[in-house]
């Protein structure tokens, strides 16, 4: 059995060998290009959501992802909220979501008036496991009038949010089949997976809508911000309308025909995003090179496995991660302490959402893989600044 004796030093040595030196978990790379575009935006006077930069940012994202429509918004959480609204979520509906994800996924469900329903992940993809999901839904659900009803709660299960965890790709073909079998709307949380594909098709383009995030720790950043992707022109038009306070076009009148949201991304943020996207190919190449370096050094460290992309997929390696052979929080935390004391910003995976007090009473499947990996996974410094 693995113990903390020496393994923390072995892992520290491996991280030191793979990186340029100490660094944060994921620090943004900002420089002259960002200053140039931000200054141009300021000089234009159009720093809110009007002006040219928001459209330029959206159009470039569409080119990169292959999505027909991209709508830039204020955050990844706002993007998920909008995706849920487009799925016609009703108050009290249940939305399936992995417990192994950042809290924003569940928060967005709550914001939409729905109930998170936690499901387990696959230990290979770190994303929702389609085989277990299908079995679980068959056990707890019944079909009534074309709807899938949770027999235990009496509530409708309306949607599934699939998270592409750490930039690794979920098994979308299998998950699409599960959603089809149970008449459940599929939503992709692609907040972490800009640049990830399956094979040749970008994550976020397999579902009716998908969410991106450009928080300061993402592969490209706008400081804060997100985006919704869709191929449906009517949905795209509806999103643009609702996220711009549902204001009807008029030269001077303020006429709003629905309860809208002030979710549109400001141009000053989009200007930074435009600069980041100009460097995106380089960012992606350097992050994949860092992943190769990590995989090479950890190949010789016993009791540790580097988490690499699934065969047939291309990951962006937003967050690199290792998995310890032993699920022991005390061992994991000694390693984390050693790494952080040496200046290497590392962390465990997110605390599973069913263990957080706001969601402790949410319905859930058994979550053995989630609970096991929480004790074994360590995220490593993954920003451009530490890339070799």
PyMOL commands that set and color helices and strands:
alter all, ss='L'
color gray80, all
select helices_A, chain A and resi 7-18+32-44+53-65+76-86+104-111+130-140+165-167+172-182+233-243+267-278+280-298+329-341+353-355+357-359+368-374+384-386
alter helices_A, ss='H'
color red, helices_A
select strands_A, chain A and resi 69-73+94-98+115-119+141-144+147-150+157-163+185-189+197-198+201-202+209-213+226-230+304-306+313-314+321-324+347-348+377-379
alter strands_A, ss='S'
color yellow, strands_A
deselect
rebuild
show_as cartoon
